[in-house]
Amino acid sequence: MSEPSNATATESSLASTHQDDWLRKRQRIEEALDAYSQFDGDCPAVLRDAMRHSLLAPGKRLRPLLVLLATDACGVDWQIAIPAGCALEMVHTYSLIHDDLPAMDDDDLRRGLPTCHKLFGEAMAILAGDALLAFAFELLSRGLSDAGQAAACVRELARAAGPTALVGGQADDLAAEFQAGDLQQLQHIHRRKTGALLVAALRMGGVIGRANDEQMDALGAYGQKLGLAFQIVDDLLDTQGNDRDLGKRAGKDQRHGKLTFPGLLGMESSVRRAATLVDEAIEATKVFGERANALQALARYVLERRH
Ligand code: GRG
């Protein structure tokens, strides 16, 4: 599999000891996403093409990687978690397609490519997002051989994608544009809009890894801290990065009058806060002993990422 250009930039900043393992896992995820999104003749070709355009575009695959690393940390073969990782990536991709629509952030560039609605039209982009969301749950319900685990994963993902998490956070984020706001409000938005899917990724990996209560709490705590750190870095990159490296338009937050961490805290304090959150995320994984090494390295990568 050839490496997409922005993925190459990612890999160069990954901790070298984990690089090969992460590349291997990501390659398996990419192959599975490709295989799962073939669909038969009952799926219109244009809908299939729109879904695949956004799904197979070079994303970081952070959420599926978190699923696999959480299963790994529990000492269970990560390969059985691949369908769950793919389901999560499908829900994430649906949210990106809809976020880019003219009615929301109105963007023309995503993952280094034209956005779904720019290539396929607005109606088809809405349908591609809808179809990815629905298909993710079909995949989750049939992709895990243990029915109890499948049900628990469906519950985790549905909650994280729903009104009290992803969609609710997005609604509040849109409502807050060009409004005054404080840190508490900003964190409340991003715990739902960004953090909930990351926490779901880790908890789904925990379900599949048969995590005990202490391990599940640790995965949830790690995910919450990492989610906020990830968002702070995202805000910093939006102000400091460029379209080419980011694969999306830089400077969007200011144009949309978004509440952001650098806007409220300043750049230096935002960097310090992200670093503290990553330290706390790493601390939370200590219950896994050495098995947490990869999760800890991934947390450090989130601080160093350039896109
Ligand atoms: C439309 C329900 C709905 C939600 C949209 C995805 C989203 C919520 C908004 C996009 C804008 C934004 C700043 C979201 C925060 C989460 C985030 C940083 C998403 C981008 O995730 P990455 O960086 O993207 O992991 P890739 O392309 O690498 O997968």
Residues whose N, C-alpha, C, O or C-beta is under 5 A from the ligand:
A	BS01	GRG	G59 K60 R61 L62 S95 L96 H98 D99 R111 L166 V167 Q170 K193 T194 D234 H307
